[in-house]
Amino acid sequence: MWASIPAVLRVMAGWFLLGIGLLDVAVELDGGLTVTYLVFHLGLCVGGVLLLIRSRPVPSLAALFLVPLPGLAGLVLGYPFPLADWFHTAADLIFWGCAGLLLAIVLAMVERLLPERRTPVDLSRYRGHAEPRASENVGGLP
């Protein structure tokens, strides 16, 4: 039972973000929509959809260190909202959290396309090992 709680919270947050993003875009379409608000609301929609996807690719640990960098830069610059009060700061954190989730998924997909990172080992100079009586049954086994 306890294992399903994170999944339920993820789905609830996904529907909430998608609903708020679409509702805000629909309300703002009557002429008050600016580029900043459009980017913000579409970011919420994308974050909601990404949370609703059942199985997402997981990036490597090295890629996860890159994920918070755009969000930190956006918070320092005060985009999309100025850090005037707690409400705008919370909205910025949610927006940059959605952007970080998108970046993590993009990095995981790029990592899948990269060639294998392990160094190939040349085994041609090693002789194979074979048992002297390989065709013989072992101690009573058929």
N, CA, C and O of each residue as an XYZ file, in Angstrom:
568
protein
N       0.820     -1.185      0.000
C       0.000      0.000      0.000
C       0.871      1.259      0.000
O       0.587      2.199     -0.742
N       1.914      1.291      0.809
C       2.742      2.491      0.916
C       3.525      2.762     -0.354
O       3.887      3.907     -0.625
N       3.791      1.731     -1.131
C       4.561      1.917     -2.359
C       3.778      2.695     -3.404
O       4.384      3.316     -4.277
N       2.453      2.682     -3.345
C       1.657      3.379     -4.348
C       1.465      4.862     -4.033
O       1.017      5.614     -4.898
N       1.788      5.293     -2.835
C       1.575      6.696     -2.467
C       2.401      7.651     -3.336
O       1.844      8.648     -3.794
N       3.708      7.407     -3.595
C       4.430      8.318     -4.493
C       3.835      8.376     -5.898
O       3.821      9.437     -6.522
N       3.350      7.252     -6.393
C       2.736      7.240     -7.726
C       1.457      8.076     -7.736
O       1.211      8.825     -8.681
N       0.656      7.950     -6.702
C      -0.585      8.731     -6.618
C      -0.268     10.223     -6.522
O      -0.911     11.037     -7.186
N       0.712     10.585     -5.705
C       1.089     11.996     -5.588
C       1.639     12.549     -6.900
O       1.372     13.697     -7.255
N       2.415     11.721     -7.627
C       2.955     12.147     -8.919
C       1.832     12.396     -9.923
O       1.854     13.395    -10.643
N       0.858     11.502     -9.973
C      -0.263     11.657    -10.901
C      -1.112     12.866    -10.520
O      -1.542     13.624    -11.389
N      -1.352     13.045     -9.236
C      -2.139     14.203     -8.795
C      -1.437     15.511     -9.141
O      -2.071     16.453     -9.615
N      -0.125     15.568     -8.903
C       0.630     16.779     -9.243
C       0.647     16.993    -10.748
O       0.564     18.134    -11.205
N       0.753     15.923    -11.530
C       0.740     16.048    -12.979
C      -0.570     16.618    -13.498
O      -0.568     17.533    -14.322
N      -1.686     16.086    -13.024
C      -2.981     16.613    -13.457
C      -3.188     18.041    -12.982
O      -3.774     18.853    -13.698
N      -2.716     18.357    -11.782
C      -2.849     19.713    -11.264
C      -2.074     20.702    -12.142
O      -2.614     21.734    -12.541
N      -0.810     20.387    -12.440
C      -0.008     21.291    -13.264
C      -0.577     21.430    -14.670
O      -0.640     22.535    -15.208
N      -0.990     20.318    -15.264
C      -1.560     20.378    -16.607
C      -2.856     21.176    -16.615
O      -3.087     21.987    -17.512
N      -3.699     20.946    -15.616
C      -4.966     21.688    -15.533
C      -4.762     23.176    -15.318
O      -5.397     23.993    -15.985
N      -3.887     23.533    -14.398
C      -3.623     24.960    -14.138
C      -3.017     25.622    -15.368
O      -3.409     26.729    -15.736
N      -2.060     24.946    -16.008
C      -1.428     25.515    -17.200
C      -2.422     25.751    -18.316
O      -2.437     26.828    -18.913
N      -3.262     24.752    -18.613
C      -4.252     24.907    -19.683
C      -5.321     25.926    -19.334
O      -5.749     26.699    -20.192
N      -5.756     25.933    -18.083
C      -6.763     26.902    -17.657
C      -6.230     28.330    -17.760
O      -6.935     29.224    -18.227
N      -5.001     28.542    -17.331
C      -4.430     29.883    -17.398
C      -4.220     30.342    -18.832
O      -4.433     31.515    -19.139
N      -3.808     29.443    -19.714
C      -3.653     29.812    -21.126
C      -5.014     30.155    -21.714
O      -5.134     31.133    -22.452
N      -6.045     29.366    -21.400
C      -7.385     29.631    -21.916
C      -7.921     30.980    -21.418
O      -8.555     31.713    -22.177
N      -7.669     31.303    -20.163
C      -8.155     32.563    -19.600
C      -7.419     33.748    -20.208
O      -8.016     34.798    -20.445
N      -6.126     33.584    -20.461
C      -5.312     34.687    -20.963
C      -5.441     34.887    -22.470
O      -4.941     35.885    -22.988
N      -6.086     33.984    -23.187
C      -6.196     34.102    -24.638
C      -7.048     35.285    -25.091
O      -7.026     35.630    -26.272
N      -7.787     35.905    -24.202
C      -8.664     37.005    -24.601
C      -7.918     38.317    -24.832
O      -8.550     39.363    -24.978
N      -6.611     38.280    -24.866
C      -5.860     39.483    -25.214
C      -4.810     39.883    -24.204
O      -3.979     40.739    -24.509
N      -4.807     39.312    -23.030
C      -3.846     39.708    -22.021
C      -2.614     38.826    -21.954
O      -1.812     38.949    -21.029
N      -2.456     37.935    -22.926
C      -1.368     36.969    -22.898
C      -0.071     37.599    -23.382
O       0.003     38.109    -24.500
N       0.947     37.560    -22.535
C       2.278     38.029    -22.934
C       3.174     36.815    -23.129
O       2.819     35.707    -22.729
N       4.323     37.020    -23.737
C       5.241     35.922    -24.011
C       5.710     35.276    -22.706
O       5.814     34.053    -22.623
N       5.991     36.086    -21.694
C       6.467     35.555    -20.424
C       5.438     34.630    -19.789
O       5.776     33.540    -19.326
N       4.175     35.070    -19.768
C       3.138     34.235    -19.174
C       2.852     33.000    -20.014
O       2.541     31.940    -19.472
N       2.957     33.128    -21.345
C       2.759     31.973    -22.205
C       3.842     30.921    -21.947
O       3.536     29.733    -21.849
N       5.098     31.344    -21.836
C       6.191     30.420    -21.538
C       5.960     29.767    -20.178
O       6.155     28.561    -20.029
N       5.554     30.543    -19.200
C       5.307     30.008    -17.859
C       4.208     28.948    -17.885
O       4.386     27.857    -17.342
N       3.078     29.260    -18.509
C       1.956     28.332    -18.512
C       2.238     27.090    -19.360
O       1.829     25.989    -18.993
N       2.918     27.251    -20.465
C       3.295     26.088    -21.256
C       4.308     25.224    -20.504
O       4.300     24.000    -20.633
N       5.174     25.859    -19.726
C       6.102     25.106    -18.877
C       5.360     24.263    -17.849
O       5.746     23.126    -17.578
N       4.293     24.818    -17.275
C       3.471     24.043    -16.341
C       2.796     22.875    -17.048
O       2.733     21.769    -16.510
N       2.289     23.122    -18.262
C       1.643     22.047    -19.029
C       2.627     20.924    -19.344
O       2.306     19.747    -19.178
N       3.822     21.288    -19.797
C       4.832     20.282    -20.126
C       5.225     19.500    -18.872
O       5.345     18.276    -18.913
N       5.424     20.204    -17.766
C       5.756     19.518    -16.520
C       4.660     18.560    -16.085
O       4.947     17.459    -15.615
N       3.398     18.973    -16.238
C       2.287     18.098    -15.897
C       2.248     16.851    -16.761
O       2.026     15.750    -16.258
N       2.464     17.020    -18.067
C       2.468     15.866    -18.973
C       3.622     14.925    -18.628
O       3.453     13.706    -18.633
N       4.786     15.483    -18.332
C       5.938     14.643    -17.993
C       5.712     13.862    -16.705
O       6.181     12.732    -16.574
N       5.003     14.453    -15.761
C       4.686     13.721    -14.532
C       3.658     12.619    -14.770
O       3.634     11.621    -14.050
N       2.815     12.800    -15.778
C       1.791     11.803    -16.066
C       2.309     10.631    -16.889
O       1.659      9.587    -16.945
N       3.456     10.782    -17.522
C       4.028      9.685    -18.291
C       4.408      8.574    -17.324
O       5.073      8.809    -16.315
N       3.982      7.378    -17.645
C       4.161      6.272    -16.710
C       5.628      5.889    -16.502
O       6.078      5.757    -15.364
N       6.361      5.714    -17.574
C       7.767      5.340    -17.425
C       8.622      6.364    -18.167
O       8.561      6.482    -19.391
N       9.403      7.082    -17.413
C      10.283      8.098    -17.982
C      11.699      7.563    -17.987
O      12.084      6.820    -17.084
N      12.490      7.934    -19.005
C      13.902      7.540    -18.976
C      14.624      8.250    -17.841
O      14.324      9.402    -17.531
N      15.558      7.573    -17.236
C      16.291      8.119    -16.097
C      17.714      8.458    -16.550
O      18.414      7.596    -17.080
N      18.146      9.706    -16.346
C      19.504     10.065    -16.764
C      20.550      9.530    -15.791
O      20.231      9.072    -14.694
N      21.790      9.601    -16.220
C      22.891      9.148    -15.372
C      23.093     10.118    -14.214
O      22.526     11.211    -14.198
N      23.891      9.711    -13.263
C      24.181     10.563    -12.114
C      24.903     11.833    -12.539
O      24.652     12.904    -11.986
N      25.800     11.724    -13.517
C      26.519     12.906    -14.009
C      25.554     13.914    -14.638
O      25.711     15.121    -14.457
N      24.558     13.420    -15.373
C      23.584     14.320    -15.993
C      22.694     14.979    -14.945
O      22.261     16.117    -15.123
N      22.421     14.270    -13.856
C      21.580     14.857    -12.812
C      22.234     16.056    -12.132
O      21.539     16.891    -11.553
N      23.555     16.149    -12.196
C      24.219     17.326    -11.647
C      23.975     18.559    -12.508
O      24.069     19.681    -12.010
N      23.664     18.376    -13.789
C      23.401     19.496    -14.691
C      21.971     20.016    -14.582
O      21.707     21.166    -14.932
N      21.058     19.196    -14.109
C      19.638     19.539    -14.099
C      19.320     20.810    -13.313
O      18.542     21.621    -13.815
N      19.865     21.040    -12.123
C      19.473     22.244    -11.381
C      20.107     23.545    -11.883
O      19.679     24.622    -11.468
N      21.103     23.480    -12.755
C      21.805     24.691    -13.172
C      20.908     25.721    -13.875
O      20.974     26.896    -13.515
N      20.075     25.347    -14.854
C      19.197     26.359    -15.461
C      18.210     26.949    -14.459
O      17.909     28.141    -14.507
N      17.710     26.114    -13.554
C      16.781     26.619    -12.543
C      17.422     27.626    -11.611
O      16.819     28.646    -11.278
N      18.651     27.340    -11.187
C      19.359     28.298    -10.330
C      19.625     29.604    -11.066
O      19.487     30.690    -10.502
N      20.011     29.483    -12.337
C      20.246     30.696    -13.129
C      18.957     31.484    -13.302
O      18.962     32.712    -13.214
N      17.849     30.784    -13.548
C      16.561     31.471    -13.708
C      16.111     32.146    -12.430
O      15.550     33.240    -12.472
N      16.350     31.506    -11.285
C      15.968     32.129    -10.012
C      16.824     33.355     -9.718
O      16.330     34.356     -9.198
N      18.112     33.272    -10.056
C      18.991     34.422     -9.826
C      18.566     35.594    -10.705
O      18.581     36.744    -10.264
N      18.188     35.302    -11.945
C      17.760     36.353    -12.866
C      16.323     36.813    -12.609
O      15.903     37.846    -13.129
N      15.569     36.056    -11.812
C      14.186     36.435    -11.524
C      13.260     36.199    -12.677
O      12.351     36.998    -12.902
N      13.458     35.110    -13.435
C      12.582     34.820    -14.556
C      11.713     33.631    -14.197
O      12.235     32.702    -13.582
N      10.492     33.583    -14.513
C       9.666     34.508    -15.268
C       9.051     35.612    -14.420
O       8.497     36.567    -14.964
N       9.137     35.500    -13.109
C       8.563     36.523    -12.241
C       9.646     37.109    -11.357
O      10.579     36.403    -10.974
N       9.540     38.388    -11.024
C      10.502     38.961    -10.071
C      10.267     38.355     -8.687
O       9.137     38.039     -8.315
N      11.343     38.204     -7.947
C      11.235     37.606     -6.615
C      10.770     38.649     -5.614
O      11.515     39.046     -4.718
N       9.531     39.084     -5.778
C       8.989     40.147     -4.937
C       8.369     39.609     -3.660
O       8.507     40.221     -2.601
N       7.692     38.481     -3.744
C       7.029     37.922     -2.575
C       7.070     36.399     -2.647
O       7.618     35.830     -3.591
N       6.495     35.755     -1.659
C       6.569     34.306     -1.589
C       5.780     33.637     -2.706
O       6.168     32.564     -3.167
N       4.679     34.244     -3.154
C       3.853     33.656     -4.203
C       4.622     33.571     -5.522
O       4.621     32.533     -6.183
N       5.276     34.671     -5.900
C       6.048     34.673     -7.148
C       7.270     33.755     -7.049
O       7.649     33.107     -8.024
N       7.870     33.709     -5.882
C       9.013     32.814     -5.688
C       8.578     31.356     -5.813
O       9.281     30.553     -6.425
N       7.426     31.008     -5.238
C       6.910     29.643     -5.356
C       6.570     29.319     -6.813
O       6.831     28.208     -7.274
N       5.997     30.267     -7.533
C       5.682     30.053     -8.949
C       6.960     29.835     -9.753
O       7.002     28.971    -10.629
N       8.000     30.610     -9.463
C       9.287     30.419    -10.142
C       9.864     29.039     -9.848
O      10.365     28.370    -10.752
N       9.795     28.609     -8.593
C      10.322     27.296     -8.226
C       9.577     26.163     -8.940
O      10.193     25.194     -9.383
N       8.265     26.287     -9.050
C       7.480     25.270     -9.754
C       7.844     25.262    -11.237
O       8.036     24.196    -11.823
N       7.940     26.447    -11.847
C       8.298     26.543    -13.264
C       9.664     25.922    -13.524
O       9.822     25.134    -14.456
N      10.661     26.276    -12.697
C      12.001     25.757    -12.918
C      12.109     24.278    -12.554
O      12.968     23.575    -13.086
N      11.253     23.801    -11.658
C      11.193     22.368    -11.395
C      10.690     21.603    -12.617
O      11.206     20.535    -12.946
N       9.684     22.157    -13.283
C       9.187     21.549    -14.529
C      10.263     21.592    -15.613
O      10.432     20.626    -16.358
N      10.991     22.708    -15.704
C      12.074     22.819    -16.688
C      13.189     21.811    -16.372
O      13.760     21.218    -17.287
N      13.499     21.617    -15.103
C      14.509     20.634    -14.712
C      14.082     19.222    -15.046
O      14.908     18.411    -15.465
N      12.805     18.908    -14.868
C      12.294     17.593    -15.238
C      12.419     17.369    -16.743
O      12.812     16.289    -17.183
N      12.086     18.389    -17.525
C      12.236     18.288    -18.981
C      13.697     18.091    -19.367
O      14.006     17.269    -20.230
N      14.593     18.834    -18.735
C      16.016     18.700    -19.031
C      16.525     17.303    -18.663
O      17.329     16.730    -19.399
N      16.075     16.759    -17.554
C      16.506     15.419    -17.145
C      16.075     14.372    -18.165
O      16.841     13.460    -18.478
N      14.865     14.495    -18.681
C      14.378     13.529    -19.663
C      15.114     13.679    -20.987
O      15.444     12.685    -21.633
N      15.374     14.929    -21.396
C      16.127     15.154    -22.636
C      17.542     14.585    -22.504
O      18.039     13.942    -23.429
N      18.188     14.815    -21.366
C      19.533     14.271    -21.164
C      19.530     12.740    -21.172
O      20.452     12.123    -21.705
N      18.516     12.133    -20.592
C      18.431     10.669    -20.594
C      18.249     10.141    -22.014
O      18.818      9.108    -22.367
N      17.465     10.836    -22.828
C      17.266     10.389    -24.207
C      18.532     10.573    -25.035
O      18.837      9.745    -25.892
N      19.272     11.651    -24.785
C      20.535     11.868    -25.491
C      21.544     10.805    -25.085
O      22.291     10.308    -25.928
N      21.576     10.449    -23.802
C      22.509      9.422    -23.328
C      22.232      8.073    -23.975
O      23.157      7.291    -24.192
N      20.974      7.790    -24.284
C      20.647      6.536    -24.962
C      21.249      6.490    -26.367
O      21.597      5.419    -26.864
N      21.369      7.649    -26.997
C      21.894      7.698    -28.365
C      23.415      7.666    -28.422
O      23.991      7.385    -29.473
N      24.067      7.951    -27.303
C      25.525      7.965    -27.284
C      26.075      6.547    -27.391
O      25.439      5.596    -26.939
N      27.259      6.405    -27.990
C      27.858      5.069    -28.042
C      28.277      4.616    -26.648
O      28.348      5.411    -25.710
N      28.546      3.340    -26.539
C      28.981      2.766    -25.259
C      30.221      3.490    -24.758
O      31.140      3.763    -25.529
N      30.246      3.799    -23.472
C      31.347      4.595    -22.930
C      32.486      3.762    -22.378
O      33.551      4.302    -22.080
N      32.292      2.473    -22.235
C      33.365      1.648    -21.708
C      34.449      1.475    -22.763
O      34.158      1.427    -23.958
N      35.677      1.383    -22.327
C      36.801      1.175    -23.234
C      36.815     -0.281    -23.671
O      36.807     -1.182    -22.833
N      36.836     -0.518    -24.987
C      36.869     -1.913    -25.430
C      38.206     -2.561    -25.069
O      39.250     -1.909    -25.110
N      38.167     -3.834    -24.719
C      39.359     -4.583    -24.331
C      39.685     -5.554    -25.451
O      38.815     -6.287    -25.922
N      40.947     -5.555    -25.877
C      41.404     -6.472    -26.921
C      41.714     -7.822    -26.289
O      42.662     -7.956    -25.515
N      40.907     -8.815    -26.625
C      41.071    -10.151    -26.049
C      41.774    -11.107    -27.008
O      41.841    -12.306    -26.735
N      42.298    -10.605    -28.125
C      42.884    -11.485    -29.133
C      44.183    -12.146    -28.652
O      44.526    -13.221    -29.144
N      44.899    -11.556    -27.729
C      46.160    -12.149    -27.286
C      45.979    -13.157    -26.153
O      46.945    -13.798    -25.739
N      44.760    -13.304    -25.650
C      44.484    -14.284    -24.601
C      44.003    -15.581    -25.236
O      43.157    -15.576    -26.130
N      44.558    -16.696    -24.757
C      44.128    -17.988    -25.259
C      42.886    -18.425    -24.495
O      42.755    -18.177    -23.296
N      42.008    -19.059    -25.186
C      40.805    -19.560    -24.544
C      41.121    -20.728    -23.636
O      42.155    -21.375    -23.801
N      40.271    -21.004    -22.704
C      40.451    -22.102    -21.766
C      39.385    -23.143    -22.051
O      38.196    -22.829    -22.095
N      39.812    -24.378    -22.242
C      38.852    -25.455    -22.477
C      39.213    -26.635    -21.579
O      40.389    -26.902    -21.331
N      38.214    -27.320    -21.106
C      38.422    -28.521    -20.301
C      38.945    -29.625    -21.221
O      38.551    -29.693    -22.386
N      39.818    -30.480    -20.718
C      40.357    -31.530    -21.585
C      39.298    -32.521    -22.052
O      39.406    -33.047    -23.160
N      38.283    -32.789    -21.244
C      37.241    -33.740    -21.636
C      35.891    -33.024    -21.616
O      35.026    -33.351    -20.803
N      35.712    -32.069    -22.490
C      34.510    -31.239    -22.474
C      33.264    -31.996    -22.880
O      32.165    -31.600    -22.492
N      33.387    -33.074    -23.649
C      32.196    -33.778    -24.129
C      31.719    -34.847    -23.146
O      30.673    -35.458    -23.369
N      32.436    -35.076    -22.102
C      32.116    -36.138    -21.151
C      31.074    -35.644    -20.146
O      31.094    -34.478    -19.750
N      30.154    -36.541    -19.731
C      29.176    -36.203    -18.705
C      29.876    -36.029    -17.357
O      30.937    -36.604    -17.113
N      29.263    -35.228    -16.493
C      29.856    -34.971    -15.197
C      29.199    -35.868    -14.165
O      27.983    -35.816    -13.979
N      29.983    -36.678    -13.499
C      29.619    -37.483    -12.344
C      28.191    -37.949    -12.256
O      27.516    -37.591    -11.292
N      27.688    -38.710    -13.177
C      26.377    -39.291    -13.062
C      25.244    -38.426    -13.617
O      24.105    -38.890    -13.673
N      25.515    -37.205    -14.023
C      24.465    -36.383    -14.612
C      24.261    -36.804    -16.063
O      25.237    -37.104    -16.750
N      23.043    -36.836    -16.541
C      22.794    -37.283    -17.923
C      23.294    -36.272    -18.939
O      23.164    -36.492    -20.144
